[in-house]
Amino acid sequence: MNAADGWSITDFRIPIGRHNGSPTALFWAKFMPGAVHKKHRHENCEEIYYVIRGHVHYIPKGVEHFLYNLSKTEPLKAIGIYIGSGSVEKTGYVYMGDVTEADIKARTV
């Protein structure tokens, strides 16, 4: 994945996935302050991720989502699962554009 596809993750690792025989991928991701993983969806899998500071997100197959680290000082770390997809390529990743101020306002308190 690359920046042209909205991929802006500082560090991304898949310790479990199709490379070691699993049909589901477990990932670990780190987003530095201000990092944006732009709007996208996965056509072939559901995604669950846990932001290590306490937020759990479930994203059904085909639902647009993004991640934006709004902190000016702290990295954001997440552990997640692509259910039924052993790699990012197999998730059916579809880039859907930049994250706008309206997107952020709609999803922040």
NUBATI-380188 format. One record per residue: residue in three letters; x, y, z of N, C-alpha, C, O in turn. Coordinates in steps of 0.05 Angstrom, whole numbers, plus 5000, padded with zeros to 4 digits. Each point is the difference from the previous one (the first is absolute). Example, Ala and Ser with C-alpha at 12.3 -4.5 7.8 and 13.67 -1.06 7.14 Angstrom:
# residues 2
ALA526448865156498250245000501850245000502150005013
SER497250214973501650245001498550225014501050225004
This chain:
# residues 109
MET501749775000498350235000501850255000502249995011
ASN496850224977501650244999498450255005497549995002
ALA503850245000498750255007497950084979498050135007
ALA502449804968498050074979497449865005497950094989
ASP502149705027497549855007499050085027498349865012
GLY502750364999499150095026501349875024499150025023
TRP503049834971501449845021502150175013502050074987
SER497650005038501950185014500549905028499650145020
ILE501149614982500549875026503050005005501549914982
THR499550195040502850025006501449735002502149964989
ASP496649855024501149745003497649804999498250035016
PHE502049774967497849814996501149724998501749954983
ARG497449875034501149735001497749805001497950055012
ILE502549724974498049795000501449745010501249864985
PRO498850095042501349775011498649744993501349794999
ILE496150224996498549764993498450074975498750204998
GLY501549624981498550054975500649774981500949795007
ARG498450264968500349794980503049914997500549774991
HIS501450415015502849934998500849775019502049864996
ASN496450105025500549765018497549825002499749865020
GLY498750154959497849814997497350075011498149844999
SER501650405012497450085012498250134980501050174984
PRO496449775016498250134982499150285010498650144986
THR502249935038499450265013502650135007501949875009
ALA498350404988502450145007499750155026498050135005
LEU504149865012500250155024502050224994502249944990
PHE497150325015501950214995500650175024498450015019
TRP503850134980500850205019500850244985501549994981
ALA497450255026500650244986500650235019499050025022
LYS502850164968500850235016499650254982501050014978
PHE497650195033499550254986501250225016499250055023
MET502750094966501350225014498150245001498050004985
PRO502550205032498250235001499550124973501850054984
GLY495650005010499250124975499849804977499150084978
ALA501649675025499849804979497149954993498349995018
VAL501149974956497349954991500049764982501449984980
HIS496949825027499549774982497450074987497849985012
LYS502350114963497850134987497649814996500149765005
LYS497650374986497549854998500449764981501150024978
HIS497849755031500249764984497949805010498650055020
ARG501249734966498249785009501449744992501850004984
HIS497249785027501049734993497649854989498149955015
GLU502049974961497849854987499949715008497949874998
ASN504350025011500249715005500249915029500349765005
CYS499650435014500349925028498850205018499650234993
GLU499949685032499350185021502650065015501949854998
GLU498150385016502450075014499350085029498050135005
ILE503649785013499750085028502750095009502149874995
TYR498050375018502650085011499650135027497950125006
TYR504149855010500050115027502250215002502449934998
VAL496950325007501950205005501049965028498450005019
ILE504249974985501149905025499150175024500149915022
ARG499150344974499150165022497149975006498850165015
GLY499949634974497449935010497650014981497749965009
HIS502750104966497750014981499949764982502149934988
VAL495749945010499649774982498250094977498050135004
HIS502849794972498450074976499449744984501949854995
TYR495650124997499249784982499150134975498350185000
ILE502949744977499250114974499049784983501649834991
PRO495850175003498949794982501250024972501050214992
LYS498949574994500949994972498650234984497650035002
GLY504050114982498950204982499450275012499050184986
VAL501649875040499350255013502550184999502249925009
GLU497450334982502250204999500950065028498450035019
HIS504250004984501250075026502750134996501249984978
PHE499950145043502650124999501150015028498549965019
LEU504050114984501250045026501750254999501750024982
TYR498050165036501450255000501050045029498450035018
ASN504349984985501150055027500050305004501850144989
LEU496349975026499850285005501950115021500150245004
SER501349585010501950095020502350164987500949944978
LYS500150255037502350154990502649885012502250084992
THR497549745028502449905013500249695003502249905001
GLU495649974999500049715007499449834975498250054985
PRO503449745011499449814979497549845008499349975023
LEU499349934957497649835004500849724991501049964977
LYS498549845039500649724993497549845000498250045018
ALA501549784963497649844998500849714993501949954986
ILE496549875024500349714994497349934987497950075011
GLY502249784967497549944987500049744985502049864998
ILE495750074991499649754985498450064974498050145001
TYR503049754977498550004975498749725000501349804994
ILE496150185012498749755004499549874973498750114982
GLY502449655014499749854975501750104977499549934977
SER502550235030501950104979502849985011500650135020
GLY501149714968502649955010502150214993502449965008
SER496950254977501950214993498550254993497649994996
VAL503850245004498750254993499049984971497850094994
GLU503849794988499249984972497349854997498450064982
LYS501249745035497549834998497650135013497849904997
THR502650335017497750135013498150144980497750065008
GLY503249984968498350154981500150305005498050134998
TYR504449965011500450295007499250184977501049964977
VAL497350245029499150194980500550285011498750075020
TYR503050084969500650285009497750184992499049994978
MET500150185041497650164995500550305004498150155000
GLY504449945003500550295001501050105026500349865020
ASP500250404979501150155024497950015022497649994996
VAL503550055028498350055023499650305002501950155000
THR495649935002499450295000499350095028499749845019
GLU500250424985499250125026497249905007499549955024
ALA498750034957497349905005500149715010498449935018
ASP503349904971500349735010500949995029498949855016
ILE503050324990501150015028497850105019499649885021
LYS499050334972497950115017497849805004498949985023
ALA500449864957497849805002500849785019498249865010
ARG504350104995500949765016501450075026501149825013
THR499050444994501350075025498150145018498050124991
VAL502549875034498250125020501250265009498850145017
